[in-house]
Amino acid sequence: MSHFSGAMAQSARIVEEALEILLPKSQNSETRLFEAMRYATLGGGKRLRSFLVLNSAGIFDVGETCAARVAAAVECVHSYSLAHDDLPCMDDDDLRRGKPSTHRQFGEATAVLVGDALLSVAFEILSDAATHEDPNVRCELVRALALASGPHGMVGGQMLDLESENKTLPVGAVTRLQQLKTGALIAYACEAGAILGKASAPHRQALHAYAHDFGLAFQITDDLLDIEGNPETLGKSAGKDQAAGKSTMVSLLGVERARVQAKILADQAVKHLDLFDEKADLLRAAALFAIDRRA
């Protein structure tokens, strides 16, 4: 696991360096916006989605510079979603990544603009020729991220999440909510490497199936940490789902059954990587990390 931890740290450094270059700086009147964008994005988080991009790309021998740009775009979208999720009109959270959430630091209006701007920057990065020389690859990267982040993906999942407050949902509905809100961007992170590498359909499908089970296992662990975790370790508030009356796999199955289900899903995720060689070992280790983590 120490090898995996080192690989996670290295991928985080790679994407942090890319973001440092790609996120705008300015001395003009919009300086406050750029400062808030960098505050929301730089210097925090596990960078798990970046790790998935870099290591799925590594399976197909994609150059690090290209993969790092896509990873940076994914982090922009993820950070935008967190800035918006934390707003009082959404999940209403004052703490993110161990520091005040964006709206607490810069105000609600600026936090809204930060999310808008980061989403735009993500597509700016993907559409640039520096990301890939083949315009068809760039178009596919843009299209897939639009699907993963929009109404048929992350944003749609957030809408379902808002509507689920103080309701008891069946397991199938909770699974769909989690697939959209959390799983869609994780799936994109895994498939992006295959898109960059112009991989075959079976290889791309294998990564999608891995991401599907990985994302569900990751979210169940998130729900467990919301109940059992320490806010200082998590870097965010705990107990939010229970306070909002949201249905989760933990509330439906109970703690122990939910933990078993996460393990089953992680094992399934690993099996989807059987057609790859040792190049997928870090993705296999990530599935175990998804259920063993404490933050």
PASE-812456 format. One line per 3 residues: number of its first residue (from 1); their letters; for each residue x, y, z negated of N, C-alpha, C. Coordinates in steps of 0.02 Angstrom, whole numbers. Atoms other than C-alpha are relative to their C-alpha. Layout:
<nodes>
NUM = A = X Y Z X Y Z X Y Z | ...
</nodes>
This chain:
<nodes>
1 = MSH = 41 -61 0 0 0 0 43 63 0 | -44 -58 -1 150 115 -26 17 20 71 | -13 -15 -71 187 100 161 -59 38 29
4 = FSG = 59 -34 -24 8 150 196 -4 72 -26 | 1 -67 29 18 298 77 49 46 35 | -50 -39 -36 175 356 164 -24 19 70
7 = AMA = 26 -13 -67 91 341 333 -55 53 -2 | 52 -51 9 -58 441 270 31 69 -9 | -33 -64 13 57 577 206 33 27 63
10 = QSA = -32 -22 -62 153 582 370 -51 26 50 | 51 -23 -47 -6 597 474 -29 66 -23 | 24 -64 26 -66 736 359 48 56 16
13 = RIV = -50 -51 -18 97 830 388 -3 18 73 | 3 -12 -72 82 809 575 -58 45 18 | 59 -40 -19 -94 878 585 3 69 -34
16 = EEA = -6 -65 33 -56 1016 459 44 47 42 | -44 -40 -42 86 1076 570 -37 22 64 | 38 -17 -60 -28 1070 722 -52 54 -15
19 = LEI = 51 -49 19 -166 1167 633 32 68 -15 | -35 -63 16 -41 1297 571 13 40 64 | -13 -33 -64 0 1334 753 -65 19 35
22 = LLP = 60 -9 -41 -174 1318 826 -52 48 -30 | 49 -45 30 -277 1416 700 24 72 7 | -21 -68 -16 -278 1601 741 22 41 -60
25 = KSQ = -21 -51 48 -188 1738 646 -9 67 36 | 11 -66 -32 -225 1922 676 6 55 -52 | 0 -60 41 -196 2094 605 -56 47 20
28 = NSE = 55 -42 -24 -350 2161 692 -58 -1 -50 | 57 -7 46 -520 2196 616 -31 -67 -19 | 28 66 16 -566 2010 620 47 -41 -44
31 = TRL = -48 35 41 -421 1966 505 -34 -41 -55 | 33 36 54 -540 1916 365 -29 -66 24 | 26 62 -27 -624 1787 475 55 -51 9
34 = FEA = -55 47 -12 -458 1710 526 30 -25 -65 | -25 21 66 -399 1708 346 -46 -52 -31 | 48 48 28 -559 1618 294 2 -66 38
37 = MRY = -6 61 -39 -542 1492 436 59 -42 -23 | -60 35 23 -368 1448 379 -9 -25 -72 | 14 20 69 -424 1441 197 -42 -64 0
40 = ATL = 45 58 -2 -561 1316 242 33 -62 28 | -27 56 -38 -448 1206 346 69 -24 -23 | -70 18 15 -266 1210 290 8 -21 -73
43 = GGG = -24 15 67 -185 1131 139 -47 -38 -45 | 43 38 44 -312 1007 77 -32 -60 33 | 36 58 -26 -404 843 95 46 -57 16
46 = KRL = -38 61 -15 -350 666 136 24 -2 72 | -15 2 -72 -343 701 323 -11 -70 28 | 13 68 -22 -418 528 346 -19 -3 74
49 = RSF = 21 0 -70 -499 572 512 59 11 47 | -61 -10 -39 -333 636 577 41 -64 3 | -35 64 3 -252 474 520 -29 -49 50
52 = LVL = 33 46 -47 -380 376 621 14 19 72 | -16 -22 -68 -350 482 776 71 -21 18 | -71 13 -15 -161 466 767 15 -75 7
55 = NSA = -16 71 -2 -162 280 734 -40 -38 53 | 34 30 -58 -295 235 862 36 18 64 | -39 -20 -58 -194 334 988 65 -39 5
58 = GIF = -62 38 0 -37 243 934 -6 -70 29 | 11 67 -29 -113 77 985 13 1 75 | -6 -5 -73 -110 140 1165 59 42 21
61 = DVG = -62 -36 -14 59 227 1154 -10 71 25 | 12 -70 -17 -14 401 1169 51 44 -34 | -49 -45 28 110 541 1140 -26 35 -62
64 = ETC = 21 -29 64 108 617 966 -29 70 7 | 24 -69 -8 83 796 1027 -73 1 22 | 69 4 -24 -76 751 1122 -47 -23 -55
67 = AAR = 42 28 53 -144 647 979 -8 51 -57 | 3 -48 54 -103 783 852 -49 57 16 | 48 -53 -20 -203 912 951 -72 -25 -9
70 = VAA = 67 27 10 -355 798 952 -15 -7 -74 | 9 6 72 -331 763 767 -16 69 -30 | 13 -68 25 -326 951 736 -70 22 17
73 = AVE = 68 -18 -20 -487 974 833 -51 -34 -46 | 45 36 45 -571 840 726 0 32 -69 | -3 -33 65 -510 926 568 -36 67 0
76 = CVH = 38 -62 -5 -582 1090 629 -75 -13 -8 | 71 17 5 -753 1008 650 -17 -22 -71 | 12 24 68 -740 920 482 -1 58 -49
79 = SYS = -4 -57 47 -689 1080 393 -59 47 10 | 61 -40 -12 -830 1176 477 -59 -31 -36 | 58 33 31 -954 1046 414 2 8 -76
82 = LAH = -6 -8 72 -887 1061 237 -17 72 -21 | 16 -70 16 -897 1251 239 -75 12 2 | 72 -8 -5 -1078 1241 294 -37 -43 -52
85 = DDL = 33 44 49 -1124 1093 181 1 31 -70 | -7 -27 67 -1064 1188 28 -44 61 -12 | 41 -60 7 -1178 1337 61 -60 -12 -46
88 = PCM = 59 8 44 -1321 1369 -63 -61 -28 35 | 58 25 -37 -1448 1331 73 7 -73 20 | -12 70 -17 -1369 1159 100 10 -40 -65
91 = DDD = -13 41 60 -1284 1057 -37 19 42 -61 | -11 -47 55 -1241 1210 -143 56 -23 -47 | -57 22 39 -1067 1167 -204 52 56 -4
94 = DLR = -48 -54 11 -942 1288 -279 73 -23 3 | -68 27 2 -790 1173 -272 12 -45 60 | -17 42 -58 -704 1095 -122 77 -6 3
97 = RGK = -72 13 -3 -532 1013 -113 38 32 -57 | -32 -25 59 -494 1071 -288 6 76 -5 | -1 -73 3 -523 1256 -254 -70 26 16
100 = PST = 67 -26 -15 -673 1372 -235 -19 -13 73 | 24 11 -69 -777 1327 -82 2 65 39 | -12 -58 -43 -767 1445 65 -48 57 -15
103 = HRQ = 48 -55 13 -926 1541 26 11 32 -68 | -16 -30 65 -871 1566 -154 60 47 5 | -61 -40 -8 -705 1637 -96 -11 60 45
106 = FGE = 6 -52 -51 -763 1742 52 -71 27 9 | 68 -21 -10 -952 1758 39 -37 -45 49 | 40 46 -40 -1095 1663 121 2 16 74
109 = ATA = 2 -18 -71 -1101 1761 284 66 -19 34 | -64 18 -29 -915 1737 314 7 -76 6 | -4 73 -4 -930 1551 275 -39 -27 60
112 = VLV = 38 20 -59 -1064 1535 409 41 13 63 | -40 -17 -59 -952 1623 535 62 -45 5 | -56 46 0 -805 1514 483 -18 -66 34
115 = GDA = 22 62 -31 -903 1358 529 -11 8 74 | 12 -13 -71 -959 1433 694 66 4 38 | -63 -11 -34 -782 1484 737 41 -64 5
118 = LLS = -39 62 -1 -700 1318 689 -27 -49 51 | 29 44 -50 -822 1221 797 21 22 70 | -21 -26 -66 -781 1334 945 74 -14 12
121 = VAF = -72 12 -8 -593 1317 914 13 -73 16 | -10 71 -14 -609 1127 915 -7 -15 74 | 11 13 -72 -678 1127 1092 51 38 42
124 = EIL = -54 -36 -34 -550 1258 1144 63 -42 3 | -59 43 3 -412 1140 1088 -7 -59 48 | 9 60 -41 -485 987 1175 1 16 74
127 = SDA = 5 -17 -71 -515 1077 1340 65 28 29 | -64 -28 -23 -337 1145 1350 42 -55 33 | -40 49 -37 -220 1058 1473 56 -29 -44
130 = ATH = -52 26 45 -93 1038 1331 -23 -62 -37 | 26 59 34 -207 906 1255 7 -62 42 | -10 57 -46 -202 793 1408 2 28 71
133 = EDP = -9 -25 -68 -147 818 1587 -59 -17 45 | 56 22 -41 -301 727 1656 -63 37 -21 | 60 -37 19 -453 842 1660 -59 -45 -16
136 = NVR = 54 47 15 -568 690 1658 4 -24 -72 | -9 19 70 -494 637 1492 -22 56 -45 | 20 -57 41 -517 811 1422 -75 7 -1
139 = CEL = 74 -5 -3 -698 814 1480 -32 -54 -44 | 28 54 40 -730 646 1398 10 14 -74 | -12 -19 69 -650 706 1236 -51 52 -24
142 = VRA = 48 -53 17 -761 860 1237 -70 -29 -6 | 68 29 0 -919 763 1280 -11 -44 -61 | 8 46 56 -890 630 1147 -2 38 -66
145 = LAL = 2 -38 63 -855 759 1011 -65 39 -5 | 64 -35 2 -1010 858 1060 -55 -47 -24 | 50 49 22 -1115 700 1037 9 -17 -74
148 = ASG = -13 20 69 -1030 655 873 -17 55 -50 | 9 -55 48 -1048 827 796 -68 34 4 | 62 -35 -12 -1217 882 863 -62 -33 -29
151 = PHG = 64 26 27 -1401 837 837 -7 -75 1 | 2 73 -2 -1371 655 884 56 -30 -43 | -55 22 42 -1227 645 760 -2 35 -67
154 = MVG = -10 -29 66 -1164 743 611 -55 49 -21 | 51 -50 17 -1288 888 617 -68 -33 -11 | 62 36 10 -1434 770 639 -1 -37 -67
157 = GQM = -5 34 64 -1372 671 489 -9 47 -59 | 9 -49 53 -1364 829 385 -73 19 -8 | 72 -15 3 -1545 867 430 -37 -56 -37
160 = LDL = 31 56 35 -1596 693 375 17 1 -74 | -21 -3 70 -1497 717 215 -40 52 -38 | 40 -52 32 -1588 879 175 -72 -24 -11
163 = ESE = 69 23 5 -1756 797 208 -8 -59 -49 | 4 59 44 -1713 648 97 -2 17 -74 | -1 -19 70 -1706 748 -64 -66 -17 -34
166 = NKT = 58 20 41 -1824 680 -198 -46 -49 37 | 37 53 -34 -1876 537 -84 38 -65 -8 | -31 66 0 -1845 351 -94 -3 -28 70
169 = LPV = -4 24 -69 -1786 293 76 16 -74 0 | -20 70 -7 -1772 112 134 74 -4 21 | -71 10 -15 -1598 40 162 16 19 72
172 = GAV = -13 -16 -71 -1614 56 351 5 74 13 | 0 -73 -9 -1652 242 341 63 30 -29 | -62 -25 30 -1505 272 224 60 -17 43
175 = TRL = -54 20 -45 -1391 175 340 4 46 61 | 0 -45 -59 -1444 280 489 23 70 -19 | -21 -66 23 -1422 441 391 76 2 -7
178 = QQL = -72 1 11 -1245 391 342 38 -9 65 | -33 8 -65 -1202 334 518 5 66 37 | 0 -65 -35 -1248 506 583 43 51 -38
181 = KTG = -32 -55 37 -1187 622 445 75 -12 -9 | -71 15 12 -1021 535 406 31 -43 55 | -29 49 -45 -999 393 527 14 24 71
184 = ALI = -8 -21 -70 -1016 485 692 68 32 12 | -65 -32 -9 -861 592 668 57 -49 -12 | -50 52 10 -763 444 600 5 -44 63
187 = AYA = 0 40 -62 -814 344 755 37 38 55 | -35 -40 -50 -754 487 865 75 -2 -13 | -71 0 16 -588 492 773 34 -65 23
190 = CEA = -28 64 -22 -561 307 812 -1 -6 76 | 6 7 -73 -622 314 992 43 50 38 | -38 -52 -35 -524 472 1033 67 -27 24
193 = GAI = -63 29 -21 -363 373 1037 -7 -43 63 | 14 41 -59 -440 253 1162 -14 43 61 | 13 -46 -56 -501 398 1269 66 29 25
196 = LGK = -66 -27 -19 -327 476 1267 41 -51 38 | -40 53 -31 -250 310 1314 -33 -34 59 | 37 29 -57 -378 272 1451 -9 -75 -10
199 = ASA = 6 70 19 -413 108 1363 -58 -34 36 | 54 39 -29 -522 -31 1430 -62 3 -43 | 63 -1 37 -704 -43 1381 0 -47 -61
202 = PHR = -1 43 60 -676 -194 1265 41 29 -57 | -42 -30 52 -537 -103 1173 -37 59 -33 | 37 -57 27 -643 53 1154 -58 -24 -43
205 = QAL = 56 27 38 -791 -49 1094 23 -29 -66 | -27 28 62 -683 -138 966 13 55 -51 | -13 -56 45 -628 28 893 -65 31 -25
208 = HAY = 64 -27 21 -808 89 891 -32 -44 -54 | 29 46 48 -865 -67 798 38 4 -67 | -40 -10 61 -721 -48 675 -22 63 -37
211 = AHD = 19 -63 31 -769 133 645 -69 -3 -31 | 69 6 26 -952 88 620 1 -29 -71 | -2 33 65 -915 -31 476 44 38 -49
214 = FGL = -44 -41 42 -772 75 410 -38 60 -29 | 36 -59 22 -883 229 402 -51 -14 -54 | 50 18 50 -1020 141 305 34 -19 -66
217 = AFQ = -37 18 61 -894 67 182 27 62 -35 | -27 -63 27 -815 238 160 -54 40 -36 | 54 -40 29 -983 321 125 -26 -33 -64
220 = ITD = 22 34 62 -1036 189 -2 49 16 -57 | -50 -17 51 -872 220 -94 -8 73 -22 | 14 -70 17 -909 407 -86 -58 5 -49
223 = DLL = 59 -1 44 -1078 374 -166 18 -28 -69 | -23 26 64 -995 269 -302 40 52 -38 | -41 -52 31 -870 408 -336 -42 58 -24
226 = DIE = 44 -54 21 -1012 532 -348 -30 -15 -69 | 26 21 66 -1073 432 -498 56 -9 -50 | -53 21 46 -910 369 -572 61 45 -1
229 = GNP = -62 -38 -8 -781 496 -514 6 60 -46 | -16 -59 39 -697 638 -606 7 59 48 | -5 -57 -45 -720 810 -525 71 25 10
232 = ETL = -69 -22 -8 -537 851 -558 37 -44 49 | -32 46 -48 -482 697 -462 -31 7 69 | 35 -4 -64 -615 714 -327 14 66 36
235 = GKS = -8 -66 -30 -581 899 -298 -66 31 20 | 67 -27 -14 -769 927 -287 -45 -22 -57 | 47 17 53 -921 916 -399 -24 -72 6
238 = AGK = 28 68 1 -986 745 -451 -73 4 -22 | 70 5 22 -1165 689 -483 -49 40 42 | 44 -43 -41 -1237 796 -342 -58 -39 30
241 = DQA = 53 39 -33 -1334 657 -255 -56 -18 -49 | 50 19 50 -1420 598 -413 -41 60 -22 | 35 -61 20 -1463 776 -464 -50 23 52
244 = AGK = 44 -21 -55 -1541 808 -293 -53 -53 15 | 49 53 -12 -1640 646 -300 7 -34 67 | -11 30 -66 -1559 576 -143 7 -76 -5
247 = STM = -9 72 -4 -1570 394 -94 68 -15 30 | -64 24 -26 -1400 312 -71 2 -76 -7 | -7 73 8 -1341 132 -58 8 -18 -74
250 = VSL = -9 14 72 -1293 145 -241 -66 4 -37 | 65 -6 34 -1464 206 -297 -47 -56 20 | 44 53 -23 -1548 71 -193 22 -69 -22
253 = LGV = -27 67 13 -1433 -77 -226 27 -8 -71 | -35 4 64 -1355 -33 -393 75 2 11 | -72 -10 -7 -1171 -5 -426 36 -63 24
256 = ERA = -38 60 -17 -1109 -184 -417 -16 -27 69 | 18 24 -67 -1208 -236 -263 26 47 54 | -26 -48 -48 -1156 -77 -176 75 -10 10
259 = RVQ = -72 12 -5 -974 -112 -215 14 -63 41 | -8 62 -39 -992 -289 -145 -14 14 74 | 17 -16 -69 -1075 -220 12 55 39 34
262 = AKI = -56 -38 -28 -932 -97 38 57 -47 19 | -54 49 -14 -808 -242 28 -17 -41 61 | 21 39 -59 -908 -343 155 10 41 63
265 = LAD = -8 -43 -59 -910 -196 275 73 12 17 | -71 -10 -13 -724 -164 255 31 -62 32 | -25 62 -30 -687 -347 293 -23 -7 72
268 = QAV = 26 3 -69 -798 -339 447 39 48 44 | -37 -50 -39 -709 -182 504 68 -28 22 | -65 28 -16 -541 -270 496 -4 -53 55
271 = KHL = 7 53 -50 -605 -417 599 -9 27 70 | 9 -29 -67 -651 -301 742 67 18 33 | -66 -18 -27 -465 -265 763 40 -61 21
274 = DLF = -36 62 -15 -420 -447 800 33 1 69 | -29 1 -67 -387 -412 984 61 45 7 | -60 -41 0 -250 -288 938 55 -35 -39
277 = DEK = -56 30 36 -77 -336 878 17 41 -62 | -20 -35 61 23 -263 735 -6 76 5 | 9 -72 -8 -5 -89 808 -62 25 -38
280 = ADL = 61 -19 36 -174 -91 718 6 -13 -75 | -7 18 70 -102 -139 548 -19 58 -47 | 17 -57 43 -121 37 477 -76 13 0
283 = LRA = 73 -6 0 -303 41 532 -30 -54 -46 | 23 52 46 -326 -124 440 9 22 -73 | -13 -25 68 -247 -48 285 -48 56 -19
286 = AAL = 47 -55 14 -362 103 302 -67 -26 -23 | 64 29 21 -513 -10 283 1 -18 -74 | -7 16 71 -448 -68 115 3 64 -42
289 = FAI = -3 -64 34 -408 111 65 -70 30 -8 | 68 -30 0 -587 161 107 -40 -22 -60 | 40 25 56 -655 52 -34 39 1 -66
292 = DRR = -40 1 61 -511 61 -160 17 70 -25 | -22 -68 18 -485 250 -164 -37 25 -62 | 29 -31 60 -521 356 -317 -15 74 10
295 = A = 13 -71 -16 -543 523 -228 -22 6 72
</nodes>
